[in-house]
Amino acid sequence: MTKKKLERVGFQGELGAFSQEAVRQLLGASVEVVPCQRFEDVFVKLAKKNVAAAVIPIENSLAGSVHENYDHLLHFDVRIAGETNVRISHNLIAPPGVPFRKIRRVYSHPVALNQCLDFFAHNPKLEREPFYDTAGSVKMIMEQRPPDAAAIASAVAAEIYGGRILRRSLEDDRRNFTRFFLLRRSGDAKQAPTRHKGRTEWKTSVVFSTRNIPGALFRCLSAFALRDLNLTKIESRPLRGKPWEYLFYVDYLSRVDAPASQNALGHLRELADFLRVLGCYPMERGA
Amino acid sequence: MTKKKLERVGFQGELGAFSQEAVRQLLGASVEVVPCQRFEDVFVKLAKKNVAAAVIPIENSLAGSVHENYDHLLHFDVRIAGETNVRISHNLIAPPGVPFRKIRRVYSHPVALNQCLDFFAHNPKLEREPFYDTAGSVKMIMEQRPPDAAAIASAVAAEIYGGRILRRSLEDDRRNFTRFFLLRRSGDAKQAPTRHKGRTEWKTSVVFSTRNIPGALFRCLSAFALRDLNLTKIESRPLRGKPWEYLFYVDYLSRVDAPASQNALGHLRELADFLRVLGCYPMERGA
């Protein structure tokens, strides 16, 4: 009996990162996860065919967008093939035997530290120590066993590395979700549209730039508004090398090949200096 | 002879931070600078009248917006009273006697580390160590004198703390500017409009939210477009507690009290769920 070769999927962070939960939600458990240290490494691995797919965070409901990934979406030849929202819950994790009263330093990713400000305000003895990754901070304290340090990460990270959860749900706001994109190479054959129960709504993501003249963005958005296409997200990013000029990333509800969408993109092409479709994918409900 | 009491101005970071250069550009050298550890502390000090003014970074031409400060602008009762752009140039700084070949760890603010990726790609032996502040990382290595560590910060920070510059202009892109806002309390008497040489252009900054319905943002932007008001910036921020709904921050070229601006704001008030004017200030040319 031949064992089916598992699809390799890249993500940033150590095993136990929230991105790994996003991989599970998007592709199920039967994949081989490939942890990478930096977001750029994830895109490079996908472009070089070291992995078949990649999963990256694109925005958090509290912290806002992951700008670096918007930039990578533009510079690598990839397409967005799916999205999912992961509920983010932060836990204070220490090596077994280290009690809460001994903790003085708390390691985690700066975004996670910043989402637990009430906890730190109530515990002024705790110093926040920025680390490159949430799950990685658990791995580090379990390896180095400093007697006065803890980490903030997911419950899964505590389980994987054998840490003990001292406090649960440290996050200031329980409505803390991160939206992730599933990426594939642009050239790879499109998957057959996934079967979803009930009516599937589709999202299309595009990026465009305009000259900095009065009403330019307004005219570009008219391409969508005149066709009743609902924008779910607009994000501006500075254009490298052109200080204070901007790229716009827009998500709207429609299949890319629907007539209204095709007309809108045709219209937008007349108005924008630059336009690229980043992907079309089933919208995830909820969050 | 009585010594004139200097105006106290808060900023985030240690002495030598880029924010201190912004203070000098906005208010000259005759002020007392009050360094704060966190952005929130700067806003709290201003609100509590510990300082008369504050200077905060709002966006970088490469890294994008400083989201946390957009949130604070909404939650504190302050107004934007000025803007300035500071050219960001990063230097590798070590204690005197530590040669480049000994360096293994480089401390700095994550945004600064992220703006020197080419330098790190060419020097793969160097580990990037995130620190809460650029100038603070210089202060730390000068106090602790680790034999294998350097910091990335401004030339002014090297001078203040006695560090030696080993490499200059590490930044990937020379067109690296940060835009800073001068803030004052909303209630404080408006300054007389500053005299500027030549014609002064004014900017107004507002924040608004809309329901998430098709064309809502488009209709809001029509309030500006129909009056030929030029937007120089639009930024969306997630609404806390309402996942995937957004606030919009808009800057446009006009005095807030000009007729077109007043008409636009009246129109926008009809369309938006929420609207606040954050300030009106002379536009800085250049960058």
Interface residues (C-beta under 8 A of the other chain):
Chain A: E59 N60 S61 L62 A63 G64 H67 E68 N85 P110 N114 L117 P130 F131 Y132 D173 R175 F177 R179 N212 I213 P214 G215 L217 F218 R219 L221 S222 F224 A225 D228 L229 N230 L231 T232 K233 I234 E235 S236 R237 P238 R240 G241 K242 P243 W244 Y246 A287
Chain B: E40 E59 N60 S61 L62 A63 G64 H67 E68 P110 N114 P130 F131 Y132 D173 R175 F177 R179 N212 I213 P214 G215 L217 F218 R219 L221 S222 F224 A225 D228 L229 N230 L231 T232 K233 I234 E235 S236 R237 P238 R240 G241 K242 P243 W244 Y246 A287
